[in-house]
Amino acid sequence: MWVAELRAILRGAAGSFLFGIPLLYTVEVWSIGSSTNPLRLLLVQAVTFFVVLLLTQIEGFRRSLSIEPLETVLESIEALGIGIICAAIALLLLRRITLETPLSEALGKLIFEGVPFSLGVTLARSTLERRRSDQRRTLSTDSALTVNLRKTMKNSIGSALGNTLIDIDATLIGAIVIAFSIAPTEEIAIIAAGMPPWWLLLVMSASLTISYIIVFASGFTDRTERTQRGLLLSPITETLLAYIVVLAASTLMLVFFQQLTGNDPWQEWLGDAIVLGLPASVGGAAGRILA
Amino acid sequence: MAEVDATKIETSTGEVLTEGVPAVEASGARSLAEWLTLAISSLVLLLIVFLVLYDWQLGKNLPPAFQVEVSETSRLTADRYYVPFTLKNTGGRIARTVQVTAELTLPDGSDETGEQQFDFLSGNEQKQGGFVFDHDPQTGELVVRVASFGLP
């Protein structure tokens, strides 16, 4: 009972981060939140509740298929709660809310960022639940690579290697889908500049934890099936390797958009790559469970 | 209605059986764990609403007001004098584009000026900055003040 509920909550949190992170890296949302008066904030919260309530009738982070009218209200309250807690964690992590932030500003940011995070909780299953394998696209004509892959897949080590490559590929695709639209923006530099160096370690551990939760702890995929395939038998190893892939992808995206050049000090390279690595690893994790 | 639901459950469990993940968790009465989630979520929401209302009452109609504190000691680096200052909005409402100006009048009659703009300053928020002068601020008369601000 407790495990099932924890899984449901983590599922909601996973969807919340996937959906909310693009708006988290938007300077305008912070300033809109900071400058909104309290009555309007309550109105925003009420509208969010209404939208979540509508969505909960057809979607939700729990796996029940039929739902009582009263239950939709209760589940909507839970979705808002999970969304707001996730938004708070994210805002604290990126230092958009610190101990010095005045109450009104913190509340404004929290409520406005809470909107996409709460919607994400409700949409968790529809965005992250794995599609049936027969709906997946495959190459109609076998290229030399896939033929070779299939040949090598006949023995188990080859198959493990093939599956690992597929996982890395999926991580890359997911990371690019989420982080490509964030990489050229100035938010990366603003956030990275606002962090003391040791804070980057927190961002790294959060990226790893969230990626682990999405892939292994939220029950979107079957763990026994995952441990059987793949060279990366241990979930920790897989999470670490995926994070390294994600960091490399983030750095390349930043270089692609000339956000990082040879003139920048190495500290900036490091900070920017780690800050962009957070959305990229959320995307990468989503990519791996959907692949 | 019940019939439609039943077929839904069947197809989705059938679908998931091949992948080994149960698609439907036990429905029906809420478990203790689910009630706990609800309780914590409701608490979080109530706390947010309470804080918004509290903040509203607190800073209801206080217009922005500013207080600038200039540090007594300036730092000398590479022949330049750095004077840090702290700007605080002592009012309740938020101010935008707050402009802080500094004017240093030297004994020989010449002066140096500087200005700094802050995009956002909420009620009770405090921000820091600095002015840079070529001459020692201790030898002249330094005036730092807020020159203008905008309302959102």
Chai-1 contact restraints between the chains, C-beta under 6 A:
chainA,res_idxA,chainB,res_idxB,connection_type,confidence,min_distance_angstrom,max_distance_angstrom,comment,restraint_id
A,M1,B,S31,contact,1.0,0.0,6.0,A-B,restraint_1
A,M1,B,A33,contact,1.0,0.0,6.0,A-B,restraint_2
A,W2,B,A33,contact,1.0,0.0,6.0,A-B,restraint_3
A,A4,B,E25,contact,1.0,0.0,6.0,A-B,restraint_4
A,E5,B,A33,contact,1.0,0.0,6.0,A-B,restraint_5
A,E5,B,E34,contact,1.0,0.0,6.0,A-B,restraint_6
A,S34,B,F120,contact,1.0,0.0,6.0,A-B,restraint_7
A,S35,B,I94,contact,1.0,0.0,6.0,A-B,restraint_8
A,S35,B,P152,contact,1.0,0.0,6.0,A-B,restraint_9
A,P38,B,V52,contact,1.0,0.0,6.0,A-B,restraint_10
A,P38,B,D55,contact,1.0,0.0,6.0,A-B,restraint_11
A,P38,B,W56,contact,1.0,0.0,6.0,A-B,restraint_12
A,L41,B,V52,contact,1.0,0.0,6.0,A-B,restraint_13
A,L42,B,V52,contact,1.0,0.0,6.0,A-B,restraint_14
A,R63,B,V24,contact,1.0,0.0,6.0,A-B,restraint_15
A,R63,B,E25,contact,1.0,0.0,6.0,A-B,restraint_16
A,S64,B,S27,contact,1.0,0.0,6.0,A-B,restraint_17
A,L65,B,K8,contact,1.0,0.0,6.0,A-B,restraint_18
A,L65,B,I9,contact,1.0,0.0,6.0,A-B,restraint_19
A,L65,B,V24,contact,1.0,0.0,6.0,A-B,restraint_20
A,S66,B,D5,contact,1.0,0.0,6.0,A-B,restraint_21
A,L74,B,L38,contact,1.0,0.0,6.0,A-B,restraint_22
A,I77,B,S41,contact,1.0,0.0,6.0,A-B,restraint_23
A,I77,B,S42,contact,1.0,0.0,6.0,A-B,restraint_24
A,E78,B,T37,contact,1.0,0.0,6.0,A-B,restraint_25
A,E78,B,L38,contact,1.0,0.0,6.0,A-B,restraint_26
A,E78,B,S41,contact,1.0,0.0,6.0,A-B,restraint_27
A,L80,B,L45,contact,1.0,0.0,6.0,A-B,restraint_28
A,G81,B,S41,contact,1.0,0.0,6.0,A-B,restraint_29
A,G81,B,V44,contact,1.0,0.0,6.0,A-B,restraint_30
A,G81,B,L45,contact,1.0,0.0,6.0,A-B,restraint_31
A,I84,B,V44,contact,1.0,0.0,6.0,A-B,restraint_32
A,P102,B,S122,contact,1.0,0.0,6.0,A-B,restraint_33
A,P102,B,N124,contact,1.0,0.0,6.0,A-B,restraint_34
A,P102,B,E125,contact,1.0,0.0,6.0,A-B,restraint_35
A,L103,B,D55,contact,1.0,0.0,6.0,A-B,restraint_36
A,S104,B,D55,contact,1.0,0.0,6.0,A-B,restraint_37
A,S104,B,S122,contact,1.0,0.0,6.0,A-B,restraint_38
A,E105,B,S122,contact,1.0,0.0,6.0,A-B,restraint_39
A,L107,B,L51,contact,1.0,0.0,6.0,A-B,restraint_40
A,L107,B,V52,contact,1.0,0.0,6.0,A-B,restraint_41
A,R132,B,E15,contact,1.0,0.0,6.0,A-B,restraint_42
A,D222,B,G20,contact,1.0,0.0,6.0,A-B,restraint_43
A,D222,B,V21,contact,1.0,0.0,6.0,A-B,restraint_44
A,E225,B,G20,contact,1.0,0.0,6.0,A-B,restraint_45
